[in-house]
Amino acid sequence: MEPSATVSIVVPLYRDVANLDSLFRRLASVIAGLGQPTELVLVDDGSRDGTAERAIQLAREFPYPTLVVRLGRNFGQHPAVFAGMQHTTGDVVVTLDSDLQYPPEEIPRLLAGLSADFPVVSGYREHRADPWPRRVITRILSSWLSRRTGSSLQDYGSMFRAYDRRVVDQLLEFSEQRRYIPGLVGWLGVPVKEIAVEHSPRSEQGSRYRSRILIDMFLDLITGYAAFPLRVVTLIGFVGALLALALTVAFFVYRIAQGDGPSGLVSAFGMLFFLVGVQLVIMGVLGEYIGRIYIEAKGRPYFLIDSVESNDAARRASR
């Protein structure tokens, strides 16, 4: 990164009133050590615990340019990050989780890794402080996305990243409703450099991703980057039909040869239930794709901004 480059730090917030004092204090120390013009962009994702109000209070006393963007409701982490990116002006953009699982003190290492060859640097959680089920899920999703996008990364779940401005501008061109930023970067074919960073346990609130959200994200990743699931269910349907035909022939041959055996009604119901199960699987996968087409066709905004507050430092820097 050029010594004269400006830096924007984007932090999505959701029910983070308890973390904000520590977040501001640690970021102030990090920014002071960077020695480069730096702005902070905080995005409150529809919190109802006073997060936005506390963030605005702290921003007024913060010695560096700061924006607090308030969304109209809770849209999710990735829409909040996109809203933050939309308000950045830096040559380099850093995204950081608000729960401090990634220490802000690691930001200089991300910036040091940026180069013409690697316009994106991602913090890789080498020693994760998460429960083992979450580690397994991340490993599975990382393997899936690596195959689908052709960009092999060890940790697709990390949002602790530094982006060159050119990559941010490319990301902002996407208009789809289901956006997973690491997957989009992989789809762009942008070289990503991974560096091992410290990973701290999450705050007492734990992960913002509950089971329903994780399932939703998993389905988005499966259906959003390939038609592979459609081909799988087509194969399942074809194999199921062949198997049902083979069982029917075998049943009739057995009845002719032996003159007895399972009743025709029982066998017929068995094959019927099997075929119905196969059809339900196929319909479920088709329904996921059709549902996503319906969501895209409505063309609703990815997020809605309620207000944007800037501190005195931001106003002074703009003069």
FENPECOR-V303641 format. One line per field, one symbol per residue. ss: DSSP state (2 for helix, 1 for strand, 0 for the rest). psi: psi as a letter, one per 20 degrees, with the letter a starting at -180 (. if undefined). A space follows every 10 residues. Layout:
ss = ???
psi = ???
This chain:
ss = 0000001111 1110000002 2222222222 2222000111 1111000000 2222222222 2000011111 1000002222 2222220000 0111111000 0102222222 2220000001 1111100000 0222222222 2222222220 0000000000 1111222222 2000000000 2222222200 0111111010 0000000000 2222222222 2222000222 2222222222 2222222222 2222222200 0002222222 2222222222 2222222222 2222222200 0000111111 022222220
psi = pqhjqqppop opqolkhhig ghggghhggg hhihkqppqp opoolkqjjj ggghggghhh ipjqpppopp qhaohrgghg gghghhjqiq hpppppqijk hophiighhg hhiqrhhnip ppppngnqkq qhhhggghgg hggghghhij ooqhniipjn qppqhhgghg hiipjqhnpo ghhgghhijp ppppqpqqoq qrrhiaqior gghggggghg hgiijqjghh hghggggggg gggggghggh gggghgghia aqqhgggghg hghghggghh gghgghhggg hhggghhhkq qhrppgrppq rhhghhhi.
